[in-house]
């Protein structure tokens, strides 16, 4: 592979933004890809994947390069040089690249790879916490799986056709897909392509949604005509899935504390042809109180550490802090306590997270069921999805029924 200056500089600038300015990796990649409209698919792939690679393996590369964030420009070039050597890419004769000790880099890589926290490139605290919660064996397998590049999965919008129809329409646009066992509406892309430019996407035939995430709405056991509340709807991936499962019949109240996210959902719903969604901003406790005991189904896709989706957000390894996780657990219990009141007697509720930690999952459900608000509920079932077993994101979902 021959390195090109303009592509490499886009990578260097993005790494600076992520580690020095606190920019989220996906936003930095988005900005980088807008730098030059002449870039082809291969150029864009190089820029995006190289940025994510250096972010994903940041601790390992920093140890090898003997640099620490925040990085000056020379340090970022040293990280980039390590990336090149470990991938067998010939370094060009550029001013920014000094003498690179190839043998020492490879030797240091072999040495550090014997220790999990360096090999998997994670902070000490994260490694210790996850071992304490999951055990050495499970965590070793799980973090290795979470460091793999995420697969691109589509969810068929069944309001506008079947996955067989979608597959044919995508094939007509030279986008090849495969069916996924045990995921009735999912299509897997063996090759990464920009599906957002496809006619099928603009016509609302699909959404991009990980296979594990697609299990959540189905777990809520919704039926057409029901009143369903999605309490932490965000931009609405699961809300739209609920709408499709309900065949556009009944009512979905999509709620969130962020109005900006609900505005994105409004645009997506229009494209999907999902007409049974009402949007409500949670700007006071009154919004919840008005809906006490009104819903047949309630989905609580709770805020969480996001440890199950590290492969999509590798920079979260460096942005997450143990204090955040402790605080988010309090929020999770508060959300369960308050939002569960919207389930009517005989109704059902799903508590879900994209975390693999039992303290955010099973233990939260257990604590809720032993509380005053939880005494009206019975535990029906739960599902733990680990990345190293499923091949997809780590998720948890628990189904509870109100007496």
C-alpha positions as CSV (number, residue, x, y, z in Angstrom):
1,X,0.0,0.0,0.0
2,X,1.3,3.5,-0.9
3,X,0.5,6.3,1.5
4,X,-0.9,9.5,0.2
5,X,-0.3,12.8,2.0
6,X,-3.8,14.3,1.9
7,X,-5.3,11.1,3.3
8,X,-2.6,10.7,6.0
9,X,-3.0,14.3,7.1
10,X,-6.7,13.8,7.5
11,X,-6.0,10.9,9.8
12,X,-3.4,12.9,11.8
13,X,-5.7,15.9,12.3
14,X,-8.6,13.6,13.4
15,X,-6.5,11.8,16.0
16,X,-5.5,15.3,17.3
17,X,-9.2,16.3,17.5
18,X,-10.2,13.1,19.3
19,X,-7.5,12.9,21.9
20,X,-6.7,16.6,22.4
21,X,-10.0,18.3,21.8
22,X,-12.4,15.6,23.1
23,X,-14.2,15.2,19.7
24,X,-16.1,11.9,19.4
25,X,-14.5,9.5,16.9
26,X,-17.6,9.2,14.7
27,X,-17.8,13.0,14.4
28,X,-14.1,13.3,13.7
29,X,-14.4,10.6,10.9
30,X,-17.5,12.4,9.5
31,X,-15.6,15.7,9.3
32,X,-12.5,14.0,7.8
33,X,-14.5,12.4,5.0
34,X,-15.9,15.8,4.0
35,X,-12.4,17.2,3.4
36,X,-12.1,16.2,-0.3
37,X,-15.1,15.4,-2.5
38,X,-12.7,13.8,-5.0
39,X,-11.9,10.9,-2.7
40,X,-13.1,7.5,-3.9
41,X,-14.5,4.6,-1.8
42,X,-11.0,3.2,-1.2
43,X,-9.6,6.6,0.0
44,X,-12.6,7.0,2.4
45,X,-12.2,3.5,3.7
46,X,-8.5,4.1,4.4
47,X,-9.2,7.4,6.3
48,X,-12.1,6.0,8.4
49,X,-10.5,2.6,9.2
50,X,-7.1,4.1,10.1
51,X,-8.6,6.6,12.5
52,X,-10.7,3.9,14.2
53,X,-7.7,1.6,14.3
54,X,-5.5,4.1,16.0
55,X,-8.3,5.0,18.5
56,X,-9.1,1.3,19.2
57,X,-5.5,0.3,19.9
58,X,-4.4,3.6,21.4
59,X,-3.0,2.3,24.6
60,X,-1.0,-0.3,22.9
61,X,0.4,2.1,20.3
62,X,1.1,4.8,22.9
63,X,3.1,2.3,25.0
64,X,5.1,1.2,21.9
65,X,5.7,4.8,20.7
66,X,6.4,6.0,24.3
67,X,4.0,8.9,24.0
68,X,1.1,10.1,26.2
69,X,-2.1,12.1,25.4
70,X,-2.6,15.0,24.9
71,X,-0.3,14.5,21.9
72,X,1.8,17.1,20.1
73,X,2.0,16.6,16.3
74,X,5.3,14.7,16.4
75,X,3.7,12.2,18.9
76,X,0.7,11.6,16.6
77,X,3.1,10.9,13.7
78,X,4.9,8.4,16.0
79,X,1.6,6.6,16.7
80,X,0.9,6.6,12.9
81,X,4.3,5.1,12.3
82,X,3.7,2.3,14.8
83,X,0.4,1.6,13.0
84,X,2.2,1.4,9.6
85,X,5.0,-0.9,10.9
86,X,2.5,-3.3,12.6
87,X,0.5,-3.5,9.4
88,X,3.5,-4.0,7.1
89,X,3.0,-0.6,5.3
90,X,6.2,0.9,3.9
91,X,6.9,4.3,5.4
92,X,7.4,7.1,2.9
93,X,10.4,9.5,3.0
94,X,8.5,12.5,4.5
95,X,9.8,15.2,6.8
96,X,7.2,14.4,9.4
97,X,8.4,10.8,9.7
98,X,11.8,10.5,11.4
99,X,13.9,7.4,12.0
100,X,11.5,4.6,12.9
101,X,13.0,1.7,14.9
102,X,11.1,-1.1,13.1
103,X,12.7,-4.0,15.1
104,X,12.1,-2.4,18.4
105,X,8.5,-1.7,17.6
106,X,7.8,-5.3,16.6
107,X,9.7,-6.6,19.7
108,X,7.7,-4.3,22.0
109,X,4.5,-5.3,20.4
110,X,5.3,-9.0,21.0
111,X,6.2,-8.3,24.6
112,X,3.1,-6.1,25.5
113,X,0.7,-8.5,23.7
114,X,1.3,-11.0,26.5
115,X,-0.7,-8.7,28.9
116,X,-4.4,-8.4,28.3
117,X,-4.8,-4.7,29.3
118,X,-2.1,-3.8,26.6
119,X,-3.0,-6.4,24.1
120,X,-6.7,-5.3,24.1
121,X,-5.8,-1.7,24.7
122,X,-7.9,-0.8,27.7
123,X,-7.5,1.3,30.9
124,X,-6.4,-0.6,34.1
125,X,-9.7,0.3,35.9
126,X,-11.9,-1.1,33.1
127,X,-9.9,-4.3,33.0
128,X,-10.1,-4.8,36.8
129,X,-13.8,-3.9,37.0
130,X,-14.8,-6.3,34.2
131,X,-12.8,-9.1,35.6
132,X,-14.5,-8.6,39.0
133,X,-17.9,-8.7,37.3
134,X,-17.5,-11.3,34.5
135,X,-14.5,-13.4,35.6
136,X,-11.1,-13.7,33.8
137,X,-12.2,-16.3,31.2
138,X,-15.4,-14.5,30.0
139,X,-13.8,-11.0,30.1
140,X,-10.7,-12.2,28.1
141,X,-13.0,-13.5,25.4
142,X,-15.5,-10.7,25.5
143,X,-13.0,-7.8,25.2
144,X,-11.2,-9.5,22.3
145,X,-14.6,-9.7,20.5
146,X,-15.4,-6.1,21.4
147,X,-12.2,-5.0,19.8
148,X,-13.2,-6.5,16.4
149,X,-14.6,-4.2,13.7
150,X,-18.4,-4.1,13.9
151,X,-20.3,-5.8,11.1
152,X,-22.9,-3.7,9.2
153,X,-26.4,-5.0,9.7
154,X,-29.6,-3.7,8.2
155,X,-33.1,-4.1,9.7
156,X,-35.8,-4.4,7.1
157,X,-38.6,-1.9,7.5
158,X,-41.4,-4.4,7.1
159,X,-43.9,-1.5,6.8
160,X,-42.5,-1.1,3.3
161,X,-41.7,-4.7,2.3
162,X,-40.1,-8.0,3.2
163,X,-36.4,-8.7,3.6
164,X,-36.5,-10.8,0.4
165,X,-37.8,-7.7,-1.5
166,X,-35.2,-5.5,0.2
167,X,-32.4,-7.9,-0.7
168,X,-33.4,-7.9,-4.4
169,X,-33.6,-4.1,-4.5
170,X,-30.2,-3.7,-2.9
171,X,-28.7,-6.3,-5.3
172,X,-30.0,-4.1,-8.2
173,X,-27.9,-1.3,-6.7
174,X,-24.9,-3.6,-6.5
175,X,-25.2,-4.0,-2.7
176,X,-24.9,-7.7,-1.8
177,X,-26.5,-8.9,1.5
178,X,-27.0,-12.2,3.4
179,X,-29.8,-13.4,5.7
180,X,-29.0,-13.8,9.4
181,X,-30.3,-16.8,11.3
182,X,-32.5,-16.1,14.3
183,X,-32.9,-12.4,13.2
184,X,-36.1,-12.3,11.1
185,X,-35.7,-8.8,9.7
186,X,-31.9,-8.6,9.4
187,X,-29.6,-8.5,6.5
188,X,-25.8,-8.6,6.8
189,X,-23.4,-6.8,4.5
190,X,-20.3,-9.0,3.8
191,X,-18.6,-5.9,2.2
192,X,-18.8,-2.5,3.8
193,X,-20.5,0.0,1.5
194,X,-22.2,3.4,2.0
195,X,-25.8,2.2,2.2
196,X,-27.1,5.7,3.1
197,X,-26.6,6.7,-0.5
198,X,-28.8,3.9,-1.8
199,X,-32.3,4.5,-3.2
200,X,-33.6,1.7,-0.9
201,X,-32.5,3.8,2.1
202,X,-34.1,7.0,0.8
203,X,-37.3,5.1,0.2
204,X,-37.4,4.0,3.8
205,X,-36.9,0.3,3.1
206,X,-34.4,-0.2,6.0
207,X,-32.4,1.2,8.9
208,X,-28.9,0.3,10.0
209,X,-29.2,-1.5,13.3
210,X,-27.0,-4.1,15.0
211,X,-28.4,-7.6,15.2
212,X,-28.4,-7.5,19.1
213,X,-30.3,-4.2,19.1
214,X,-32.9,-5.8,16.8
215,X,-33.8,-8.3,19.5
216,X,-35.0,-5.7,22.0
217,X,-38.2,-4.4,20.4
218,X,-39.2,-8.0,19.6
219,X,-38.7,-8.9,23.3
220,X,-41.4,-6.5,24.3
221,X,-44.0,-8.7,22.8
222,X,-46.0,-5.9,21.2
223,X,-49.2,-6.4,19.1
224,X,-51.0,-4.0,16.6
225,X,-53.4,-1.6,18.3
226,X,-51.5,-1.5,21.7
227,X,-50.4,1.7,23.5
228,X,-46.7,1.4,23.8
229,X,-44.2,3.8,25.5
230,X,-40.6,4.0,24.5
231,X,-39.2,6.0,27.5
232,X,-35.6,6.6,26.4
233,X,-36.3,6.7,22.6
234,X,-33.3,8.8,21.5
235,X,-33.1,9.0,17.7
236,X,-35.5,6.1,17.6
237,X,-34.0,2.9,16.2
238,X,-36.0,0.7,18.5
239,X,-39.1,3.0,18.2
240,X,-39.2,2.5,14.5
241,X,-38.8,-1.3,14.9
242,X,-41.8,-1.2,17.4
243,X,-43.8,0.6,14.8
244,X,-43.1,-2.0,12.2
245,X,-43.9,-4.8,14.6
246,X,-47.2,-3.1,15.4
247,X,-48.0,-2.7,11.6
248,X,-48.4,1.0,12.1
249,X,-51.5,0.3,14.3
250,X,-52.1,1.6,17.8
251,X,-49.9,4.3,19.5
252,X,-46.3,4.6,20.3
253,X,-45.3,7.4,22.6
254,X,-41.6,8.1,22.1
255,X,-40.1,10.0,25.0
256,X,-36.7,11.5,25.7
257,X,-35.1,14.2,27.8
258,X,-33.3,15.5,24.6
259,X,-35.6,17.2,22.1
260,X,-32.8,17.2,19.5
261,X,-32.8,13.4,19.4
262,X,-36.6,13.3,19.0
263,X,-36.3,15.7,16.1
264,X,-34.0,13.1,14.3
265,X,-36.6,10.5,15.1
266,X,-39.3,12.6,13.4
267,X,-37.3,12.7,10.2
268,X,-36.6,9.0,10.3
269,X,-40.2,8.2,11.0
270,X,-41.3,10.2,8.0
271,X,-38.9,8.3,5.7
272,X,-40.0,5.0,7.2
273,X,-43.7,5.8,6.8
274,X,-44.2,5.2,10.5
275,X,-47.4,7.1,11.4
276,X,-48.3,5.8,14.8
277,X,-45.5,7.6,16.8
278,X,-46.1,10.6,19.1
279,X,-43.1,12.5,20.4
280,X,-42.9,13.8,23.9
281,X,-40.0,15.6,25.6
282,X,-39.6,14.7,29.3
283,X,-39.2,18.3,30.6
284,X,-41.0,17.7,33.9
285,X,-42.3,14.9,36.1
286,X,-45.9,15.8,34.9
287,X,-45.2,14.1,31.5
288,X,-44.7,10.8,33.3
289,X,-47.5,11.2,35.8
290,X,-50.1,11.8,33.1
291,X,-49.3,8.4,31.7
292,X,-49.3,6.4,35.0
293,X,-50.9,2.9,34.4
294,X,-51.8,3.8,30.8
295,X,-49.4,1.7,28.7
296,X,-49.8,-1.9,27.6
297,X,-46.1,-2.0,27.0
298,X,-43.2,0.1,28.2
299,X,-39.6,-0.1,26.9
300,X,-36.8,1.3,29.1
301,X,-33.7,1.3,26.9
302,X,-31.7,2.7,29.8
303,X,-28.7,5.0,29.7
304,X,-25.7,2.8,30.4
305,X,-21.9,2.5,30.2
306,X,-22.1,1.3,26.6
307,X,-19.5,-1.4,27.2
308,X,-21.3,-3.7,24.9
309,X,-20.9,-1.4,21.9
310,X,-17.2,-0.6,22.3
311,X,-16.6,-1.9,18.8
312,X,-18.8,0.9,17.4
313,X,-17.4,3.6,19.8
314,X,-13.8,2.6,20.5
315,X,-13.1,6.1,21.9
316,X,-15.5,5.3,24.7
317,X,-12.6,3.2,26.2
318,X,-10.8,6.5,26.8
319,X,-13.7,8.8,27.5
320,X,-15.5,6.5,30.0
321,X,-14.6,6.9,33.7
322,X,-15.4,4.7,36.7
323,X,-17.3,7.6,38.4
324,X,-19.6,7.8,35.3
325,X,-20.5,4.1,35.6
326,X,-21.3,4.5,39.3
327,X,-23.5,7.5,38.6
328,X,-25.3,5.9,35.7
329,X,-26.3,2.9,37.9
330,X,-28.2,5.3,40.2
331,X,-29.9,6.8,37.1
332,X,-30.8,3.3,35.9
333,X,-32.6,2.5,39.1
334,X,-34.3,5.9,39.2
335,X,-35.6,5.4,35.7
336,X,-36.9,1.9,36.5
337,X,-38.6,3.3,39.6
338,X,-40.3,6.2,37.8
339,X,-41.0,4.8,34.3
340,X,-42.4,1.5,35.5
341,X,-45.4,3.4,36.9
342,X,-46.6,3.9,33.3
343,X,-47.3,0.1,32.9
344,X,-50.9,-0.7,33.4
345,X,-52.0,-3.8,35.4
346,X,-51.5,-6.9,33.2
347,X,-49.0,-4.9,31.0
348,X,-45.4,-5.7,30.3
349,X,-42.1,-3.8,30.5
350,X,-38.6,-4.5,29.1
351,X,-35.5,-3.1,30.8
352,X,-32.6,-3.1,28.3
353,X,-29.0,-1.9,28.2
354,X,-26.1,-2.1,25.7
355,X,-23.8,-3.1,28.6
356,X,-22.3,-6.5,29.6
357,X,-22.0,-5.7,33.3
358,X,-24.3,-7.7,35.6
359,X,-24.3,-4.6,38.0
360,X,-26.1,-2.6,35.2
361,X,-28.3,-5.5,34.2
362,X,-29.4,-8.5,36.3
363,X,-28.6,-6.7,39.6
364,X,-30.6,-3.6,38.6
365,X,-33.6,-5.8,37.8
366,X,-33.2,-7.7,41.1
367,X,-33.0,-4.4,43.1
368,X,-36.1,-3.1,41.4
369,X,-38.1,-6.2,42.1
370,X,-37.3,-6.0,45.8
371,X,-38.3,-2.3,46.0
372,X,-41.7,-0.8,46.8
373,X,-42.4,0.1,43.1
374,X,-41.2,-3.3,41.9
375,X,-43.4,-5.4,44.2
376,X,-46.2,-5.1,41.6
377,X,-44.1,-6.8,39.0
378,X,-43.1,-10.4,38.3
379,X,-39.9,-11.4,36.4
380,X,-40.8,-13.2,33.2
381,X,-37.4,-13.8,31.5
382,X,-34.1,-12.2,30.5
383,X,-31.6,-12.5,27.7
384,X,-27.8,-11.8,28.0
385,X,-26.1,-11.2,24.7
386,X,-22.3,-11.4,24.8
387,X,-20.3,-10.3,21.8
388,X,-17.9,-13.3,21.9
389,X,-20.8,-15.8,21.7
390,X,-23.2,-13.9,19.4
391,X,-20.7,-12.1,17.1
392,X,-22.7,-8.9,17.6
393,X,-22.9,-6.2,20.2
394,X,-23.2,-7.0,23.9
395,X,-26.8,-6.4,25.2
396,X,-29.1,-7.2,28.0
397,X,-32.9,-7.3,28.2
398,X,-35.3,-8.3,30.9
399,X,-39.1,-8.8,30.5
400,X,-41.3,-8.0,33.5
401,X,-45.0,-8.2,33.9
402,X,-47.2,-6.0,36.1
403,X,-49.6,-8.0,38.3
